[in-house]
Amino acid sequence: MISKTLDKATQSSLTSDSVLEDLMNGNNRFTASKMETRAYQAQRESTVSGQFPKAVILSCIDSRVPVETVFDQGIGDIFVARVAGNFENTDILGSLEYSCKAAGSKLVLVLGHEACGAVKAACDGVELGNITSMLGNILPAVKLSSEQVDGEANSSNAEFVAKTVENNVKLTVDRIREKSPILKEMEDNGEIKIVGGVYSLSTGAVTLV
C-alpha cells in the first residue's frame, strides 16, 4: 500500500522522460486492472503542508475520463486542468505555467479522448450560448481534418471525428509552445516536455500522438 507522497527532493530528481514513463506504466496498470493500493488518508495528511506534483495534464471535462484513475496516480502526484475539448486559453496557459515554472512539474500532457462530445459539436457547427465561442477553439482541428479525411465532415463520420480529436491535441500542443514563451523555453532547455495523447473509452488505453 502506497502512503508516501512526492516531496521536493524526489520531484527535483525526476526527468520529463521518467515522468512520462511513469504515467504510461500507470495507464498500463489501469487497463490490466492491476492498480496500486493507496493509503489515501495518509497521502491526504502528508500533503496538507505542500505539494510537489510531477506533471500537469490538460484534459477534457468528460466524466468518463477520470484522469488520476486512468494513470493510476495518487494524491499530490499530478495537476489536472480540465475544459471541454482540452484546448488552451489564457487561464489554462497560466495554470500550466504555474504547474511547471512555479511548482516544479516536469511534464505537460494534453489528453484528448475517443468520441469527444465537444469535438463532435465543433464538427457539426453547433451554436448555443457560450458553447459557440468555446467550440471556436476546436475549429482549426476540424478544418485540418476536412483536408485529410474523405467522406462527411461531421460527427456522423467516425473516422473524421477520430482524426479531429487527434488534430485538436496536436494543435493544442503547438499553440501551448507558441503562446507560452515560459513553457517553450523550459522545453528547449530540457526542463520539461510537452506531449499529447488520446484516451480510448473502449479500452482505457492512452496512445501518445
Backbone as JSON, one array per atom type, in Angstrom:
{
  "sequence": "MISKTLDKATQSSLTSDSVLEDLMNGNNRFTASKMETRAYQAQRESTVSGQFPKAVILSCIDSRVPVETVFDQGIGDIFVARVAGNFENTDILGSLEYSCKAAGSKLVLVLGHEACGAVKAACDGVELGNITSMLGNILPAVKLSSEQVDGEANSSNAEFVAKTVENNVKLTVDRIREKSPILKEMEDNGEIKIVGGVYSLSTGAVTLV",
  "N": [[0.84, -1.2, 0.0], [0.59, 2.18, -0.91], [1.68, 4.95, 0.8], [3.34, 7.07, 0.88], [4.09, 10.34, -0.39], [4.98, 12.65, -3.03], [7.92, 14.57, -2.47], [9.89, 17.61, -2.38], [12.58, 17.03, -2.98], [12.43, 14.53, -4.23], [10.77, 15.16, -6.43], [12.47, 16.97, -7.76], [14.46, 15.28, -8.61], [13.4, 13.9, -10.69], [12.95, 13.3, -14.24], [11.6, 14.59, -17.34], [11.2, 12.52, -19.13], [11.2, 10.25, -17.44], [8.94, 10.78, -15.93], [6.9, 10.73, -17.86], [7.12, 8.05, -18.62], [6.37, 6.87, -16.21], [3.68, 7.66, -16.01], [2.58, 6.36, -18.24], [3.11, 3.73, -17.56], [1.43, 3.58, -15.37], [-1.02, 3.83, -16.69], [-0.98, 1.44, -18.07], [-1.24, -0.32, -15.93], [-3.8, 0.36, -15.15], [-5.38, -0.44, -17.36], [-4.96, -3.13, -17.21], [-6.19, -3.81, -14.91], [-4.67, -3.81, -12.55], [-4.1, -2.0, -10.5], [-2.32, 0.17, -8.22], [-2.51, -0.05, -4.64], [-3.57, 2.41, -2.4], [-2.95, 4.41, 0.5], [-5.05, 6.59, 1.2], [-5.8, 8.39, 3.23], [-3.43, 8.81, 4.63], [-1.9, 9.89, 2.56], [-3.36, 12.21, 2.05], [-3.04, 13.57, 4.48], [-0.27, 13.96, 4.49], [0.13, 15.8, 2.5], [-0.91, 18.2, 3.26], [0.66, 20.37, 4.03], [2.0, 21.09, 1.71], [2.67, 20.66, -1.87], [4.03, 18.72, -4.53], [3.71, 18.02, -7.39], [4.38, 15.86, -10.22], [3.64, 16.21, -12.86], [1.5, 17.98, -15.2], [-1.72, 17.7, -16.45], [-3.7, 18.42, -19.17], [-6.95, 18.07, -19.73], [-10.09, 16.93, -21.14], [-13.4, 17.73, -19.88], [-14.9, 15.48, -19.67], [-16.77, 13.0, -18.02], [-16.13, 10.37, -18.22], [-13.46, 10.12, -18.28], [-11.6, 9.94, -15.92], [-8.92, 11.43, -14.75], [-6.73, 11.04, -12.83], [-7.28, 8.42, -12.15], [-7.1, 6.91, -14.58], [-4.43, 7.05, -15.07], [-3.44, 5.87, -12.87], [-2.67, 7.31, -10.44], [-1.88, 8.96, -7.34], [-2.88, 11.04, -4.5], [-1.56, 14.28, -4.71], [0.15, 13.73, -6.82], [-0.26, 14.62, -9.52], [-1.07, 17.63, -11.33], [-4.22, 18.72, -12.62], [-5.84, 20.16, -15.3], [-8.94, 21.07, -16.63], [-11.13, 21.33, -19.37], [-13.87, 21.48, -21.58], [-13.13, 19.82, -24.5], [-10.42, 20.06, -24.22], [-8.57, 22.27, -24.85], [-6.28, 25.09, -25.08], [-6.32, 28.21, -23.29], [-5.97, 31.6, -22.08], [-6.22, 31.39, -19.27], [-5.85, 28.65, -18.86], [-3.25, 28.37, -19.87], [-1.86, 29.93, -18.01], [-2.24, 28.33, -15.79], [-0.83, 26.03, -16.53], [1.73, 27.1, -16.74], [2.16, 27.88, -14.08], [2.15, 25.35, -12.89], [4.5, 24.17, -13.9], [6.7, 26.11, -13.97], [6.53, 27.45, -11.5], [5.79, 25.48, -9.62], [7.23, 23.2, -10.2], [6.67, 20.94, -11.87], [7.36, 18.37, -14.31], [6.35, 17.68, -16.75], [4.05, 18.36, -19.37], [1.0, 17.24, -20.39], [-1.26, 16.95, -22.9], [-4.43, 15.74, -23.09], [-6.61, 14.2, -25.13], [-9.71, 12.54, -26.02], [-11.42, 9.57, -27.15], [-14.31, 9.85, -29.21], [-15.14, 12.44, -28.38], [-17.43, 14.72, -27.06], [-17.4, 17.53, -27.28], [-15.72, 17.89, -29.47], [-17.23, 16.57, -31.42], [-19.44, 18.31, -31.5], [-18.2, 20.62, -32.45], [-17.47, 19.7, -34.96], [-19.96, 19.56, -36.1], [-20.76, 22.15, -36.18], [-22.18, 23.37, -34.07], [-24.15, 25.83, -32.46], [-24.71, 27.53, -29.58], [-25.37, 29.54, -27.0], [-22.72, 30.28, -24.76], [-21.31, 28.11, -25.54], [-20.83, 28.23, -28.24], [-18.67, 30.05, -28.65], [-16.73, 28.67, -27.21], [-16.41, 26.31, -28.71], [-15.18, 27.34, -30.9], [-12.49, 27.23, -30.46], [-11.81, 24.7, -31.22], [-12.24, 24.52, -33.9], [-10.04, 24.95, -35.74], [-8.85, 22.41, -35.78], [-10.92, 20.9, -36.85], [-11.05, 21.98, -39.42], [-8.52, 21.23, -40.42], [-8.76, 18.43, -40.37], [-10.73, 18.08, -42.28], [-9.33, 18.34, -44.57], [-7.91, 16.08, -44.67], [-9.37, 13.74, -44.39], [-11.61, 11.61, -46.05], [-15.09, 11.68, -47.06], [-18.09, 12.53, -45.16], [-17.85, 15.6, -43.43], [-18.53, 15.7, -40.62], [-20.08, 14.78, -37.44], [-21.17, 12.31, -37.98], [-19.36, 10.81, -39.26], [-17.17, 8.64, -38.19], [-14.42, 8.27, -38.53], [-13.62, 10.82, -39.25], [-14.21, 12.26, -36.92], [-12.45, 11.0, -35.1], [-9.96, 11.68, -36.23], [-10.1, 14.41, -35.93], [-10.14, 14.69, -33.15], [-7.51, 13.81, -32.6], [-6.03, 15.71, -34.11], [-6.8, 18.03, -32.78], [-5.57, 17.71, -30.3], [-2.84, 17.74, -31.11], [-2.63, 20.29, -32.3], [-3.21, 21.87, -30.1], [-1.02, 21.34, -28.45], [0.96, 22.5, -30.08], [0.11, 25.19, -30.0], [0.39, 25.8, -27.31], [3.15, 25.9, -27.07], [3.6, 28.07, -28.79], [2.2, 30.19, -27.58], [3.1, 30.38, -24.99], [5.92, 31.58, -23.94], [7.36, 30.98, -21.66], [6.94, 28.21, -21.1], [7.86, 27.13, -23.5], [10.56, 27.88, -23.48], [11.39, 26.43, -21.23], [11.01, 23.85, -22.19], [12.77, 23.86, -24.37], [15.14, 24.03, -22.97], [15.29, 21.58, -21.85], [14.02, 21.11, -19.45], [11.36, 20.43, -19.18], [8.83, 18.45, -20.87], [6.45, 18.75, -23.51], [3.69, 17.09, -24.43], [1.3, 15.05, -26.28], [-1.7, 13.05, -26.06], [-4.17, 10.47, -26.65], [-7.07, 9.18, -25.25], [-8.66, 6.05, -25.08], [-11.99, 5.31, -24.86], [-13.09, 2.8, -25.02], [-11.08, 0.89, -24.52], [-9.52, 1.91, -22.48], [-6.92, 2.65, -22.78], [-4.16, 4.88, -23.21], [-2.85, 6.55, -25.96], [0.03, 7.93, -27.23], [0.4, 10.81, -29.27]],
  "CA": [[0.0, 0.0, 0.0], [1.4, 3.39, -1.04], [1.28, 6.05, 1.67], [4.28, 8.16, 0.65], [3.77, 11.28, -1.46], [6.15, 13.32, -3.57], [8.48, 15.73, -1.8], [10.65, 18.46, -3.29], [13.79, 16.35, -3.42], [12.05, 13.5, -5.2], [10.32, 15.85, -7.64], [13.62, 17.56, -8.44], [15.28, 14.22, -9.19], [12.71, 13.31, -11.83], [13.08, 13.89, -15.57], [10.35, 14.54, -18.09], [11.06, 11.17, -19.69], [10.82, 9.3, -16.39], [7.56, 11.07, -15.55], [6.04, 10.21, -18.92], [7.15, 6.59, -18.49], [5.6, 6.53, -15.03], [2.25, 7.82, -16.32], [2.19, 5.31, -19.17], [3.07, 2.49, -16.78], [0.2, 3.64, -14.6], [-2.12, 3.53, -17.59], [-0.94, 0.0, -18.32], [-1.82, -0.98, -14.75], [-5.24, 0.62, -15.19], [-6.03, -1.28, -18.38], [-4.8, -4.53, -16.8], [-6.86, -3.96, -13.61], [-3.65, -4.12, -11.55], [-3.76, -0.69, -9.96], [-1.71, 0.21, -6.9], [-3.36, 0.24, -3.49], [-3.06, 3.62, -1.77], [-3.47, 4.84, 1.8], [-5.43, 7.96, 0.85], [-5.79, 9.26, 4.4], [-2.03, 9.16, 4.88], [-1.48, 10.79, 1.49], [-4.02, 13.49, 2.28], [-2.41, 14.23, 5.62], [1.11, 14.33, 4.19], [0.17, 16.88, 1.52], [-1.56, 19.4, 3.8], [1.62, 21.48, 4.11], [2.57, 21.44, 0.41], [2.5, 19.7, -2.96], [5.14, 18.7, -5.5], [3.3, 17.12, -8.48], [5.39, 15.6, -11.25], [3.13, 16.51, -14.19], [0.2, 18.62, -15.32], [-2.45, 17.11, -17.56], [-4.82, 19.2, -19.69], [-7.91, 17.06, -20.15], [-11.49, 17.29, -21.34], [-14.2, 17.58, -18.66], [-15.71, 14.27, -19.79], [-16.83, 12.21, -16.79], [-15.62, 9.03, -18.5], [-12.0, 10.19, -18.32], [-11.09, 10.37, -14.6], [-7.5, 11.48, -15.11], [-5.87, 10.36, -11.86], [-7.57, 6.99, -12.18], [-6.62, 6.23, -15.79], [-2.97, 6.98, -14.99], [-3.13, 5.23, -11.58], [-1.91, 8.26, -9.65], [-2.45, 9.24, -6.03], [-2.99, 12.43, -4.06], [-0.32, 15.02, -4.79], [1.01, 13.27, -7.91], [-0.41, 15.37, -10.77], [-2.03, 18.71, -11.52], [-5.15, 18.45, -13.71], [-6.65, 21.26, -15.81], [-9.98, 20.45, -17.45], [-12.07, 22.17, -20.11], [-14.46, 20.7, -22.66], [-12.34, 19.91, -25.72], [-8.99, 20.09, -23.86], [-7.81, 23.28, -25.58], [-5.63, 26.09, -24.23], [-6.66, 29.63, -23.33], [-5.08, 32.34, -21.19], [-6.27, 30.84, -17.92], [-5.22, 27.33, -18.89], [-1.81, 28.58, -20.02], [-1.35, 30.37, -16.72], [-2.24, 27.17, -14.9], [0.28, 25.17, -16.95], [2.96, 27.79, -16.37], [2.29, 27.75, -12.63], [2.48, 23.96, -12.57], [5.88, 23.84, -14.26], [7.7, 27.12, -13.6], [6.46, 27.78, -10.08], [5.6, 24.32, -8.75], [8.25, 22.19, -10.47], [6.27, 19.77, -12.66], [8.32, 18.06, -15.37], [5.68, 17.24, -17.98], [2.72, 18.83, -19.76], [0.36, 16.25, -21.26], [-2.59, 17.29, -23.4], [-5.11, 14.45, -23.23], [-7.92, 14.12, -25.76], [-10.31, 11.21, -25.85], [-12.3, 8.99, -28.17], [-15.73, 10.26, -29.28], [-15.31, 13.65, -27.56], [-18.65, 15.44, -27.37], [-17.07, 18.88, -27.72], [-15.2, 17.76, -30.83], [-18.37, 16.27, -32.29], [-20.23, 19.52, -31.64], [-17.46, 21.51, -33.34], [-17.59, 19.13, -36.3], [-21.32, 19.81, -36.59], [-21.02, 23.58, -36.19], [-23.2, 23.69, -33.07], [-24.16, 27.18, -31.91], [-25.59, 27.58, -28.41], [-24.84, 30.31, -25.89], [-21.26, 30.37, -24.66], [-20.72, 26.93, -26.18], [-20.4, 28.63, -29.58], [-17.32, 30.6, -28.54], [-15.84, 27.6, -26.74], [-16.13, 25.39, -29.81], [-14.31, 28.02, -31.84], [-11.11, 26.8, -30.21], [-11.59, 23.38, -31.82], [-12.48, 24.6, -35.34], [-8.84, 24.71, -36.55], [-8.67, 20.97, -35.94], [-11.97, 20.47, -37.77], [-10.62, 22.38, -40.77], [-7.39, 20.38, -40.81], [-9.27, 17.08, -40.63], [-11.5, 18.09, -43.53], [-8.36, 18.24, -45.66], [-7.19, 14.81, -44.54], [-10.27, 12.59, -44.3], [-12.69, 11.56, -47.04], [-16.43, 11.47, -46.54], [-18.79, 13.63, -44.5], [-17.07, 16.32, -42.42], [-19.38, 15.94, -39.45], [-19.97, 13.76, -36.41], [-21.63, 11.02, -38.46], [-18.18, 10.15, -39.82], [-16.33, 8.29, -37.04], [-13.02, 8.5, -38.88], [-13.42, 12.26, -39.21], [-14.19, 12.65, -35.5], [-11.21, 10.49, -34.51], [-8.86, 12.49, -36.74], [-10.23, 15.75, -35.34], [-9.67, 14.54, -31.76], [-6.05, 13.76, -32.65], [-5.53, 17.01, -34.57], [-7.03, 19.01, -31.72], [-4.48, 17.52, -29.33], [-1.58, 18.18, -31.7], [-2.66, 21.75, -32.47], [-3.14, 22.46, -28.77], [0.4, 21.27, -28.06], [1.67, 23.53, -30.85], [-0.26, 26.54, -29.54], [1.0, 26.0, -25.99], [4.53, 26.35, -27.33], [3.55, 29.39, -29.43], [1.61, 31.22, -26.72], [3.77, 30.44, -23.69], [7.37, 31.62, -24.0], [7.89, 30.34, -20.45], [6.95, 26.76, -21.28], [8.73, 26.81, -24.64], [11.95, 27.98, -23.02], [11.65, 25.3, -20.35], [11.16, 22.65, -23.02], [14.02, 23.99, -25.13], [16.25, 23.82, -22.04], [15.24, 20.21, -21.36], [13.45, 21.05, -18.11], [10.05, 19.79, -19.29], [8.36, 18.06, -22.2], [5.04, 19.0, -23.79], [3.3, 15.98, -25.3], [-0.13, 14.83, -26.41], [-2.17, 11.68, -26.09], [-5.61, 10.26, -26.83], [-7.6, 8.11, -24.38], [-9.71, 5.23, -25.67], [-13.07, 4.97, -23.94], [-13.41, 1.39, -25.11], [-10.02, 0.04, -23.96], [-8.88, 2.55, -21.34], [-5.52, 2.89, -23.07], [-3.73, 6.18, -23.72], [-1.88, 6.46, -27.04], [0.7, 9.21, -27.49], [0.24, 11.23, -30.68]],
  "C": [[0.88, 1.25, 0.0], [0.84, 4.48, -0.14], [2.16, 7.27, 1.45], [3.81, 9.04, -0.49], [5.06, 11.98, -1.91], [6.6, 14.47, -2.68], [9.36, 16.49, -2.79], [11.88, 17.75, -3.84], [13.49, 15.29, -4.47], [11.6, 14.13, -6.51], [11.5, 16.36, -8.44], [14.48, 16.5, -9.14], [14.66, 13.6, -10.44], [13.07, 14.01, -13.13], [11.75, 13.8, -16.28], [10.13, 13.16, -18.69], [10.62, 10.16, -18.64], [9.39, 9.52, -15.94], [6.59, 10.52, -16.58], [5.98, 8.69, -18.85], [6.29, 6.14, -17.31], [4.1, 6.62, -15.3], [1.77, 6.7, -17.25], [2.17, 3.95, -18.48], [1.81, 2.44, -15.92], [-1.02, 3.33, -15.45], [-2.17, 2.05, -17.93], [-1.53, -0.78, -17.14], [-3.33, -0.83, -14.75], [-5.93, -0.31, -16.18], [-5.96, -2.76, -18.01], [-5.5, -4.83, -15.47], [-5.89, -4.41, -12.52], [-3.16, -2.85, -10.89], [-3.18, -0.8, -8.56], [-2.77, 0.46, -5.83], [-2.76, 1.42, -2.74], [-3.74, 3.88, -0.43], [-3.84, 6.32, 1.66], [-5.44, 8.9, 2.05], [-4.37, 9.72, 4.7], [-1.52, 10.13, 3.81], [-2.1, 12.18, 1.67], [-3.32, 14.26, 3.39], [-1.0, 14.73, 5.3], [1.22, 15.48, 3.2], [-0.49, 18.17, 2.01], [-0.62, 20.6, 3.73], [2.24, 21.87, 2.77], [2.37, 20.34, -0.6], [3.64, 19.85, -3.94], [4.81, 17.75, -6.65], [4.35, 17.02, -9.58], [4.95, 16.01, -12.64], [1.85, 17.33, -14.08], [-0.46, 18.09, -16.58], [-3.63, 18.01, -17.91], [-5.79, 18.23, -20.34], [-9.25, 17.69, -20.47], [-12.23, 17.1, -20.0], [-14.96, 16.26, -18.62], [-15.62, 13.38, -18.55], [-16.28, 10.8, -16.97], [-14.1, 8.97, -18.54], [-11.49, 10.73, -16.98], [-9.56, 10.3, -14.61], [-6.6, 10.74, -14.13], [-6.06, 8.84, -11.91], [-6.95, 6.32, -13.39], [-5.1, 6.18, -15.86], [-2.5, 6.36, -13.67], [-2.22, 6.1, -10.74], [-2.64, 8.56, -8.34], [-2.54, 10.73, -5.74], [-1.61, 13.09, -4.11], [0.58, 14.66, -5.96], [0.94, 14.15, -9.16], [-1.37, 16.54, -10.6], [-2.96, 18.29, -12.66], [-5.92, 19.72, -14.04], [-7.67, 20.67, -16.76], [-10.87, 21.51, -18.08], [-12.61, 21.32, -21.26], [-13.67, 20.9, -23.95], [-10.85, 20.05, -25.48], [-8.14, 21.02, -24.73], [-7.18, 24.26, -24.59], [-6.33, 27.44, -24.36], [-5.76, 30.33, -22.31], [-5.05, 31.74, -19.79], [-5.62, 29.46, -17.85], [-3.7, 27.48, -19.0], [-1.18, 29.03, -18.71], [-1.26, 29.22, -15.74], [-1.08, 26.23, -15.24], [1.62, 25.79, -16.56], [3.2, 27.7, -14.87], [2.78, 26.34, -12.27], [3.96, 23.67, -12.79], [6.9, 24.84, -13.71], [7.72, 27.38, -12.1], [6.47, 26.54, -9.19], [6.47, 23.12, -9.11], [7.86, 20.97, -11.26], [7.18, 19.62, -13.89], [7.67, 17.77, -16.72], [4.34, 17.95, -18.14], [2.15, 17.81, -20.73], [-1.03, 16.73, -21.63], [-3.29, 15.99, -23.74], [-6.5, 14.62, -23.86], [-8.51, 12.74, -25.55], [-11.26, 10.86, -26.97], [-13.71, 9.56, -28.06], [-16.04, 11.47, -28.41], [-16.55, 14.44, -28.0], [-18.4, 16.85, -27.86], [-16.54, 18.86, -29.15], [-16.33, 17.46, -31.81], [-19.21, 17.52, -32.55], [-19.54, 20.52, -32.57], [-17.53, 21.02, -34.78], [-18.94, 19.46, -36.93], [-21.69, 21.29, -36.61], [-22.11, 24.0, -35.22], [-23.04, 25.13, -32.59], [-25.18, 27.24, -30.79], [-24.89, 28.32, -27.27], [-23.33, 30.42, -25.92], [-20.55, 29.16, -25.27], [-20.18, 27.3, -27.55], [-18.96, 29.13, -29.56], [-16.32, 29.52, -28.12], [-15.44, 26.69, -27.89], [-15.23, 26.01, -30.87], [-12.85, 27.63, -31.68], [-10.77, 25.47, -30.89], [-11.7, 23.43, -33.34], [-11.21, 24.47, -36.18], [-8.57, 23.22, -36.78], [-9.7, 20.39, -36.9], [-11.55, 20.77, -39.21], [-9.49, 21.49, -41.27], [-7.87, 18.98, -41.17], [-10.04, 17.0, -41.94], [-10.6, 17.98, -44.75], [-7.68, 16.88, -45.7], [-8.07, 13.57, -44.64], [-11.35, 12.69, -45.37], [-14.04, 11.37, -46.35], [-16.99, 12.71, -45.85], [-17.91, 14.27, -43.42], [-17.96, 16.71, -41.25], [-19.32, 14.73, -38.52], [-20.5, 12.39, -36.83], [-20.49, 10.18, -39.02], [-17.2, 9.87, -38.68], [-14.86, 8.54, -37.31], [-12.68, 9.98, -38.8], [-13.34, 12.76, -37.77], [-12.87, 12.23, -34.86], [-10.01, 11.33, -34.95], [-8.9, 13.89, -36.12], [-9.81, 15.75, -33.87], [-8.14, 14.58, -31.74], [-5.47, 15.11, -33.07], [-5.71, 18.08, -33.51], [-5.96, 18.92, -30.65], [-3.17, 18.1, -29.88], [-1.53, 19.71, -31.85], [-2.6, 22.46, -31.12], [-1.72, 22.45, -28.26], [1.2, 22.35, -28.77], [1.38, 24.93, -30.31], [0.28, 26.82, -28.13], [2.42, 26.51, -26.16], [4.55, 27.76, -27.9], [3.15, 30.49, -28.45], [2.27, 31.35, -25.36], [5.28, 30.41, -23.86], [8.03, 30.94, -22.8], [8.02, 28.84, -20.65], [7.85, 26.35, -22.44], [10.2, 26.86, -24.23], [12.31, 26.81, -22.11], [11.84, 24.01, -21.15], [12.46, 22.7, -23.81], [15.24, 23.71, -24.26], [16.26, 22.41, -21.45], [14.67, 20.05, -19.96], [12.1, 20.33, -18.08], [9.89, 19.22, -20.7], [6.89, 18.4, -22.3], [4.61, 17.96, -24.82], [1.78, 15.86, -25.35], [-0.48, 13.36, -26.45], [-3.68, 11.63, -26.27], [-6.03, 9.03, -26.03], [-8.72, 7.38, -25.1], [-10.77, 4.89, -24.63], [-13.3, 3.46, -23.9], [-12.36, 0.5, -24.47], [-9.39, 0.61, -22.7], [-7.42, 2.92, -21.58], [-5.3, 4.32, -23.58], [-2.66, 5.95, -24.79], [-1.28, 7.84, -27.26], [0.59, 9.53, -28.97], [1.22, 12.33, -31.0]]
}
